[in-house]
Amino acid sequence: MPFRPTRKPACPGRAGICKLPRRSISTEAPLTRRALITGITGQDGSYLAEHLVDMGYEVFGLVRGQANPRVRHLRQRLGEVRLIRGDLLDQGSLIAAVERVQPDEVYNLAAISYVPMSWQQAELTGEVTGLGVLRVLEAIRVCSGISASRSPGSGQIRFYQASTSEMFGQVDESPQNERTPFHPRSPYGVAKVYGHFLTQNYRESYGMYAVSGIMFNHESPRRGAEFVTRKVSLGVAQIKLGYERQLRLGNLTASRDWGFAGDYVRAMQLMLTQDTPADYVIGTGVTHSVEKLVDTAFRAAGLEWHDHVVTDAAFIRPAEVDRLCADPSKARDELGWEPKIGFEELVAMMVDADFELLSAAGDSGAEEYTTDSW
Ligand code: GDD
């Protein structure tokens, strides 16, 4: 029997929770599941929040900072989500958030996730991306009254950790599955390995329902402009509109297994509904080089990439992950999960979206979406 958590009574208007205006208000509080998402203002957080709201969840998002500009975008997109302040660097704020929200499920998506930045701010990356996982797990453990001598009961909080294919790094086998050894190549990858093993350890030490999704690269029109897919789709749109002539990129030979972020958040939710907690590789099973990505994106706009793309040593990383490709068969067999959107469709979707975005924003708006990252 798949897991069906029972609902605690809703507790609206508790201190510290900033309730956003609702798109449609449900006055009755049904026996819905309640989810707390860290990193809700990011790409994955926004898709996951939408997915969970559509499934009838009550969704809470942890937001940090005083005037986080991303909150405005989230407000526009998702009125149903309630925001609560907290920070992965602040243990007390996480305990307070879990105590107030009383979630059935916690999704830890918050991280410093841009790989090059992890060399520039390695310590901060370790604090947020690595130790942040410990703090969220501890908040759940403390609020649930779990200890070495006291196991969680049946209504325990379920925890999802956003692990990553960057943990595989320099691979000896391809495709990569749940048993492939890790050899991370960046401070980011190392921090994620810590979070991954810690999640496993809390499962084994305390019997907590704590799982990791080892997600391969997942993209969308909501992707940050610093990541290569969005940098390329924005660059193509800028060139097509005549705002730019060149796009400067780093290593074109690296290969990634790129999927659509909207597909991947479905897997996150499915992972928390299984009888037995387990980790899963999530990817498409198909890999493409950065050069192929570039070629596909430029052709989608009727352009020839050789006329515009310049390779620039400034974008080469101190240590590269050359090639990643997922073996998602466990997720397919046990979760029934499959991606719906393929590579070509994804790239076309992103190019179209950026062309529309920049057409509407005009020349000056294009500056907001700079592709000068790292
Ligand atoms: N960002 C970027 N910018 N990457 C470039 C560029 C460039 O100008 N030129 C070439 N690349 C190459 C990188 O060297 C890398 O091999 C590849 O494009 C993908 O880079 P990113 O899009 O930055 O993603 P990533 O693979 O390093 O990491 C992303 O995916 C991981 C999942 O495997 C991030 O989202 C991570 O947070 C995530 O864990």
Boltz pocket constraint, residues with backbone or C-beta under 6 A from the ligand:
constraints:
  - pocket:
      binder: B
      contacts: [[A, 112], [A, 113], [A, 114], [A, 115], [A, 163], [A, 164], [A, 165], [A, 166], [A, 215], [A, 216], [A, 217], [A, 218], [A, 226], [A, 227], [A, 228], [A, 229], [A, 231], [A, 248], [A, 249], [A, 250], [A, 251], [A, 252], [A, 254], [A, 255], [A, 256], [A, 290], [A, 315], [A, 317], [A, 320], [A, 321], [A, 371], [A, 373]]
      max_distance: 6.0
